[in-house]
């Protein structure tokens, strides 16, 4: 990676939707040269994907945090495999301490949160859950 690659990454980090022609002008390369660099960085794993950052109107979704205690503690991957299949699960962290997993869920309704909670609680290997619903987000550094 050179300074131009870092410049491309900085521009994409600021706005991943920047048109390729605009990006090329900003880093002083041709459109094709930038396209080749992007393809190389994707292939090499420097760029793992592109994402959507939700605006204020989409931020009204319901967020729930589910602490999961697994019967096998940290040995089996079955619970993680099932969680990966639930699109509203936006994050899952493995924890030290009493609970094994911290699962963050974002859904459109409380009813959907409840349905997901029932699904998680029914996964073989899940012994217990503790769920909290976010009332307000006061800091968001994402």
C-alpha positions in Angstrom: 0.0 0.0 0.0 1.3 3.4 -0.9 0.1 7.0 -0.2 -2.4 6.9 -3.1 -4.0 3.7 -1.7 -4.2 5.4 1.7 -5.8 8.4 0.0 -8.4 6.2 -1.8 -9.2 4.6 1.5 -9.6 7.9 3.2 -11.9 9.2 0.5 -14.0 6.0 0.7 -14.2 6.2 4.5 -15.6 9.7 4.2 -18.1 8.7 1.5 -18.2 5.1 0.2 -20.7 6.3 -2.5 -18.2 8.7 -4.1 -18.3 8.2 -7.9 -15.3 6.5 -9.4 -14.5 9.5 -11.6 -14.7 11.9 -8.6 -12.4 9.6 -6.6 -9.9 9.4 -9.4 -9.8 13.2 -9.7 -9.2 13.5 -5.9 -6.3 11.2 -5.9 -4.9 12.4 -9.3 -5.2 9.1 -11.2 -7.3 7.8 -14.1 -10.6 6.1 -13.5 -9.2 2.8 -14.6 -6.1 3.1 -12.4 -8.3 3.7 -9.4 -10.6 0.8 -10.4 -7.6 -1.5 -10.6 -6.3 -0.4 -7.2 -9.8 -0.9 -5.6 -10.0 -4.4 -7.1 -6.6 -5.2 -5.7 -7.4 -3.9 -2.3 -10.7 -5.9 -2.3 -8.8 -9.1 -3.4 -6.1 -8.6 -0.8 -8.6 -8.0 2.0 -7.7 -4.4 2.6 -11.3 -3.5 1.7 -13.6 -6.1 3.2 -16.8 -4.5 2.0 -18.9 -1.4 1.8 -21.7 -0.5 4.2 -24.7 1.6 4.7 -24.8 4.1 7.6 -28.3 4.7 8.6 -29.6 8.2 8.7 -31.7 9.7 11.5 -35.0 8.5 10.2 -33.8 4.9 10.1 -32.2 5.2 13.6 -35.7 4.9 15.1 -35.3 1.1 15.1 -35.6 -0.8 18.3 -32.3 -1.9 19.7 -32.0 -4.8 22.2 -29.0 -6.2 24.0 -29.3 -10.0 24.8 -26.8 -11.5 27.2 -26.6 -15.3 26.4 -25.3 -18.0 28.7 -24.4 -21.2 26.8 -24.6 -24.6 28.4 -21.3 -25.6 26.8 -19.8 -22.3 27.8 -17.3 -21.5 25.0 -16.9 -24.9 23.2 -19.6 -25.2 20.7 -20.2 -23.0 17.6 -23.8 -24.0 17.0 -25.3 -21.0 18.8 -23.1 -18.6 16.8 -24.1 -20.3 13.6 -27.8 -19.8 14.3 -27.2 -16.2 15.4 -25.4 -15.5 12.1 -28.6 -16.5 10.2 -30.7 -13.8 12.0 -30.4 -10.6 9.9 -31.4 -8.3 12.8 -28.4 -9.5 14.8 -26.0 -6.7 14.0 -23.3 -7.6 16.5 -22.2 -10.5 18.6 -19.3 -10.4 21.1 -17.8 -13.3 23.0 -17.5 -12.2 26.7 -15.5 -13.2 29.8 -17.5 -13.4 33.0 -20.9 -14.9 33.8 -22.4 -14.6 30.3 -20.8 -15.9 27.1 -22.2 -13.7 24.4 -23.4 -10.1 24.1 -25.8 -10.0 21.1 -27.0 -6.7 19.7 -30.3 -6.8 17.8 -31.9 -4.0 15.8 -35.4 -4.5 14.6 -38.3 -2.4 13.3 -40.7 -3.3 16.1 -40.8 -4.6 19.7 -42.8 -7.6 18.4 -39.9 -8.6 16.2 -37.5 -8.2 19.1 -39.7 -10.5 21.1 -39.8 -13.1 18.3 -36.0 -13.0 17.9 -35.6 -13.4 21.7 -37.8 -16.5 21.6 -35.8 -17.8 18.7 -32.5 -17.2 20.6 -33.8 -18.7 23.8 -34.9 -21.8 22.0 -31.5 -22.5 20.4 -30.2 -25.8 21.7 -27.3 -25.0 24.0 -28.7 -21.7 25.3 -29.2 -22.0 29.0 -30.3 -18.5 29.9 -30.7 -15.0 28.5 -31.0 -11.5 30.0 -32.4 -8.9 27.6 -32.5 -5.1 27.8 -34.0 -2.7 25.4 -32.2 0.6 24.6 -34.3 3.6 25.6 -32.0 6.2 24.0 -28.6 6.5 22.4 -26.6 9.3 23.9 -23.2 8.5 22.4 -22.6 6.9 19.0 -19.0 6.9 17.8 -19.6 4.3 15.1 
